[in-house]
Amino acid sequence: MIALIIALFVVTITGQAQSTYKSAIDLRVSDGYYDEVATSLKTFLSNPAAIELNIGFRVYGYIGYSWFNLSASLSFQYHFKIRSVAGLRWFIGGGATAFNTFSSY
């Protein structure tokens, strides 16, 4: 798991960032409470405004018991430039997350 995180970090650093884009799809691996693997779709509605949809899952298992979490979130983001760093932007916004746990317990 640590090797995967380091590899993704290196690819991110060495990759050339795009200054502008309309939409993007990515895969996220984390140790979150309700999702461990998620996919995101982000699209810009206008130059500063974007929406992002995330759908993820996490599987738990112990002797005789298993859980499966399914989550979805939608957020609105307002992007603005960081003056001291060309090509990077901050964003503020808000949204909602919903998740459900399916269990054999």
C-alpha positions in Angstrom: 0.0 0.0 0.0 2.8 2.4 0.9 4.6 1.6 -2.4 1.4 2.4 -4.3 1.1 5.8 -2.6 4.7 6.6 -3.3 4.3 5.6 -7.0 1.3 7.8 -7.4 3.1 10.7 -5.7 6.1 10.3 -8.0 3.8 10.1 -11.1 2.0 13.2 -9.9 5.2 15.2 -9.4 6.8 14.2 -12.6 3.7 14.6 -14.8 3.1 17.8 -16.6 0.1 19.6 -15.2 -2.5 21.0 -17.6 -3.2 24.7 -17.1 -6.9 24.3 -18.2 -9.2 21.4 -18.6 -13.0 20.9 -18.9 -13.5 17.5 -17.2 -11.4 14.9 -15.4 -11.9 11.4 -14.1 -9.6 9.9 -11.4 -9.2 7.0 -9.0 -8.5 7.6 -5.3 -7.2 5.1 -2.8 -7.4 6.1 0.8 -8.0 4.8 4.3 -11.2 6.7 4.8 -14.0 5.7 7.1 -16.6 5.0 4.5 -14.6 4.5 1.3 -11.2 3.0 0.6 -11.4 3.1 -3.2 -13.3 5.8 -5.1 -13.7 7.3 -8.5 -14.2 11.0 -9.1 -15.7 12.9 -12.0 -15.1 16.6 -12.0 -16.4 19.0 -14.6 -16.2 22.8 -14.9 -19.5 24.6 -15.4 -17.7 27.9 -16.1 -14.1 29.1 -15.6 -14.2 29.3 -11.8 -17.1 27.0 -10.9 -17.0 23.2 -10.9 -18.9 20.2 -9.6 -17.4 16.9 -8.5 -19.1 13.5 -8.0 -17.3 10.8 -6.0 -18.5 7.2 -5.7 -16.6 4.8 -3.5 -16.7 1.6 -1.5 -14.9 -0.1 1.4 -15.0 -3.8 2.3 -14.5 -5.0 5.9 -14.2 -8.5 7.1 -13.7 -10.3 10.4 -14.1 -14.0 11.3 -17.7 -14.8 10.4 -18.8 -11.2 9.7 -18.5 -8.9 6.7 -19.4 -5.3 5.9 -19.6 -3.4 2.7 -19.8 0.4 2.6 -21.0 2.3 -0.5 -20.7 6.0 -0.6 -21.5 8.9 -2.9 -20.7 12.6 -2.6 -21.4 15.7 -4.7 -19.7 19.0 -4.2 -19.7 22.5 -5.7 -16.2 24.1 -6.0 -15.2 27.7 -6.7 -11.6 27.9 -8.0 -9.3 30.8 -7.8 -5.6 31.3 -8.7 -2.7 31.2 -6.3 -0.7 34.3 -7.2 2.7 33.0 -6.1 2.4 29.6 -7.9 1.6 29.5 -11.6 -0.8 26.8 -12.7 -2.1 25.9 -9.2 -5.5 27.0 -7.8 -7.3 27.0 -4.5 -10.9 26.1 -4.2 -13.7 26.6 -1.7 -17.1 25.0 -1.8 -19.5 22.6 -0.1 -21.5 19.5 -0.7 -23.1 16.4 0.7 -22.0 12.8 1.3 -24.3 9.8 1.7 -23.3 6.3 2.5 -24.8 3.0 3.4 -23.4 -0.1 5.1 -24.4 -3.6 4.1 -23.7 -6.3 6.6 -24.0 -10.0 7.2 -24.1 -9.3 11.0 
